Amino acid sequence: MSDVNVMEPEVETKAAKKMVIKVTGPDAAGAFEFVASFAHGAVHSFVLSPEDPQFVAFAVHGVKQKLSDAGSTKKESVDSEAAVSALIGAFEQGEWGVKGERGEASPTGGLLAKALANLYGKGLPEVQAYLLSLHEDDKERAKIHNALRNDATVAAEIERIRPAKKEKKVSGDAAQRAAAALAGLQ
């Protein structure tokens, strides 16, 4: 089960993550170790091996969640189907998933590829292929993509083309109560 270690707490800063999960494995027996480290110093860990009855249940839950996440962010049924189909295609090719920005189902799609295509006058498929070729390791490629997003010119283009956020609807009663609350502050 879970091992708990409480170490001396590190000084927390605003930039510190509350929690970091690290997964190592599989080892020779196919087991994975999960370590959850918390900013205040606590560490929990456990090992999950293929012989554990929960191993398959976790795998099934993870795939179901990933498929649900891929389709649930879309407004239209056909868009949900396209996102789920792309993810299933990635699974069938031995990949854990396809990553994009804000749930887009393309390997390097999303705002980064669109911004670079706009800035450099290239076609979106060409830029997507280029971004995919930057590194064969997904984590290293993601670091490069994040650095590209932080470039001032690229960041400005991403903000320019970013879709506007939907305004949250507020009921008339809630709006009146909010107005009365604000009036009470004057």
C-alpha positions in Angstrom: 0.0 0.0 0.0 1.1 3.6 0.4 4.4 4.5 2.1 4.3 7.9 3.8 7.4 9.9 4.6 7.2 13.3 6.2 10.4 15.3 5.6 11.3 18.7 6.7 9.1 21.1 4.8 10.7 23.2 2.1 10.0 26.8 2.0 7.0 27.3 -0.2 7.0 30.0 -2.8 4.1 31.2 -5.0 5.7 29.4 -7.9 6.1 26.1 -6.1 3.8 23.3 -7.2 1.6 21.9 -4.5 2.2 18.3 -5.7 4.4 16.4 -8.1 3.7 12.9 -9.3 6.6 10.8 -10.6 6.1 7.5 -12.3 9.0 5.1 -12.8 8.9 1.8 -14.5 8.2 -0.7 -15.8 10.8 -2.7 -13.9 11.8 -6.2 -15.0 8.5 -7.6 -13.5 6.5 -4.9 -15.3 5.7 -3.0 -12.1 5.5 0.8 -11.9 6.3 3.0 -8.9 4.2 6.1 -8.2 5.6 8.8 -6.0 3.5 11.8 -4.9 5.7 14.6 -3.4 4.0 17.6 -1.8 5.4 21.1 -1.4 5.1 20.8 2.5 7.4 17.8 2.5 5.2 14.8 2.6 5.8 11.9 0.2 3.5 9.0 -0.6 4.4 6.1 -2.8 3.1 2.8 -4.0 4.0 0.1 -6.5 1.5 -1.2 -9.0 2.4 -4.5 -10.7 0.7 -6.4 -13.5 -0.3 -9.2 -11.0 -2.3 -6.7 -8.9 -6.0 -7.2 -9.5 -6.4 -3.4 -9.9 -3.8 -3.2 -12.7 -6.3 -3.8 -15.5 -9.0 -1.7 -13.8 -6.6 1.2 -13.7 -5.7 0.8 -17.3 -9.4 0.6 -18.4 -10.2 3.6 -16.3 -7.3 5.6 -17.8 -8.3 4.8 -21.4 -12.0 5.6 -20.7 -11.0 8.9 -19.1 -8.7 9.9 -21.9 -11.3 9.1 -24.5 -13.9 11.1 -22.6 -11.6 14.0 -22.2 -10.8 14.0 -25.9 -14.5 14.3 -26.9 -16.0 16.2 -24.0 -14.4 19.6 -24.8 -16.0 19.9 -28.2 -19.1 21.8 -29.0 -20.4 19.6 -31.8 -20.8 15.9 -32.0 -18.8 15.6 -35.2 -15.9 17.4 -33.6 -16.1 15.1 -30.5 -16.1 12.1 -32.9 -13.0 13.4 -34.8 -11.1 14.0 -31.5 -11.9 10.5 -30.2 -11.1 8.9 -33.6 -7.7 10.6 -33.7 -7.0 9.4 -30.2 -8.0 5.8 -31.0 -5.8 6.0 -34.1 -2.9 7.0 -31.8 -3.6 4.1 -29.5 -3.6 1.7 -32.4 -0.2 3.0 -33.5 1.2 2.4 -30.1 1.1 6.0 -28.9 -0.5 7.0 -25.6 -2.2 10.0 -27.2 -2.2 12.9 -29.5 -1.5 16.3 -28.0 -2.6 19.6 -29.1 -3.6 22.8 -27.3 -6.9 23.0 -25.5 -7.9 19.5 -26.3 -7.3 19.7 -30.1 -6.8 16.2 -31.5 -3.7 16.7 -33.6 -0.1 15.8 -32.8 1.2 19.3 -32.9 -2.0 21.2 -33.9 -3.5 23.9 -31.9 -2.6 27.5 -31.5 1.2 27.0 -31.6 1.1 25.4 -35.1 -1.4 28.0 -36.3 0.6 30.9 -35.0 3.8 29.6 -36.6 2.0 28.9 -39.9 0.8 32.5 -39.9 4.1 34.0 -38.9 6.2 32.1 -41.4 3.7 31.8 -44.3 3.7 28.0 -44.3 0.9 25.5 -44.5 -0.5 24.1 -41.3 0.3 20.5 -42.2 3.9 21.5 -42.9 4.3 23.3 -39.6 2.7 20.4 -37.7 5.2 18.0 -39.3 8.0 20.3 -38.5 7.0 20.6 -34.8 6.6 16.8 -34.6 10.1 16.4 -36.0 11.8 18.6 -33.4 12.6 15.7 -31.1 11.6 12.1 -31.0 11.0 12.1 -27.2 7.6 13.5 -26.4 8.7 15.3 -23.2 11.7 16.9 -24.8 9.5 18.0 -27.8 7.0 19.5 -25.4 9.8 21.5 -23.7 10.8 22.9 -27.1 7.1 23.7 -27.9 6.7 25.5 -24.6 9.9 27.5 -25.3 8.4 28.5 -28.7 5.2 29.6 -27.1 7.2 31.9 -24.8 8.9 33.6 -27.7 7.5 37.2 -27.7 6.5 37.2 -31.3 5.0 33.7 -31.2 3.2 34.5 -27.9 1.7 37.7 -29.4 0.4 35.8 -32.5 -1.1 33.1 -30.2 -2.9 35.7 -28.3 -4.1 37.4 -31.5 -5.6 34.2 -32.8 -6.8 32.7 -29.5 -10.6 32.2 -29.6 -12.5 34.5 -27.2 -13.6 32.9 -24.0 -17.3 32.3 -23.6 -19.0 34.7 -21.3 -20.6 33.0 -18.3 -24.3 33.5 -18.1 -25.6 35.1 -15.0 -29.2 34.9 -14.0 -31.2 38.1 -13.6 -31.6 37.5 -9.9 -27.9 36.9 -9.3 -27.1 40.0 -11.3 -29.5 42.1 -9.1 -28.0 40.6 -5.9 -24.5 41.4 -7.2 -25.5 45.0 -8.0 -27.0 45.4 -4.5 -23.8 44.0 -3.0 -21.7 46.4 -5.0 -24.0 49.3 -4.0 -23.4 48.3 -0.4 -19.7 48.9 -0.8 -20.2 52.6 -1.7 
